[in-house]
Amino acid sequence: MKIISIICQKGGVGKTTTVVNLSTIFSKNGYKTLIIDLDPQGNVSTYLNFDKNTNEVTNSIQLLEGTTEVYPGELSENLSIIPSNKEIVRHNEEKIIGGSKIRKLKQAGFFNNFDFVFIDTPPTMSSLVQEGIAASDYYLIPTKPEFLAVEGVAQAMNFAKTTLKNIPNINPIFLGVLLNQVEKKRSSYEEFLTELEYLLGDRLLKTKISHLTEIADSPFYGKTVIDFSDESKAKIEFNKLAEEIIERVEINEKIS
């Protein structure tokens, strides 16, 4: 079982879209997959038409408040969710004393039934994001190919390093930076990409997700890229992204 958190304090860079679509693809390919939402907006639930305020399943607030029983909600075959809602904001500035609560649940085996766990985090640099990082085996930073958004990548990387330094006994691996909402026809794109490749090297994922109307509109219709045709550019790109994530995880597993 591997936990992957998706982090970036800039909003609108595609964290939730990445979590929802990767999780769906992994589950459709036979991996038992869990989504943990740590964002007070609860957008994962909205995207997947799941009641974020239900009392019938465990929510992420309960994870942070010492629950000893975890009952995720079932979304589809091989795909489950631990939803979030606005009540989680009371943990937003909470000091992580004695280690990550979600990590402790992981170590106790509460997520062992899953092959992959994806954590969606809020667009902040807060205790909730630290919880996600500290509980994870890997973390991924999505961004848009824009100067101010990429400035947020450096901030997110530094925040992750600070978290690793300040919380004992955690060692998540940086999977890399994902470029979302790419418009290759923009005059500045190639120059921008060259600069990013120089700065990030192999930490920049090979797969890029294009700026596509079908991705932007899919939450409105309750669709994921799996619901698109096999010829859909969005579906092709997200499938390639899933393959690259698997490859990077496997490579790191062999190295360790």
Secondary structure, 3 states (H helix, E strand, C coil): CEEEEECCCCCCCCHHHHHHHHHHHHHHCCCCEEEEECCCCCHHHHHCCCCCCCCCCCCHHHHHCCCCCCCCEEEECCEEEECCCHHHHHHCCCCCCCCCHHHHHHHCCCCCCCCEEEEECCCCCCHHHHHHHHHCCEEEEEECCCHHHHHHHHHHHHHHHHHHHHCCCCCCEEEEEEEEEECCCCCCHHHHHHHHHHHHHHHEEEEEEECCHHHHHHHHHCCCHHHCCCCCHHHHHHHHHHHHHHHHHHHHHHHC
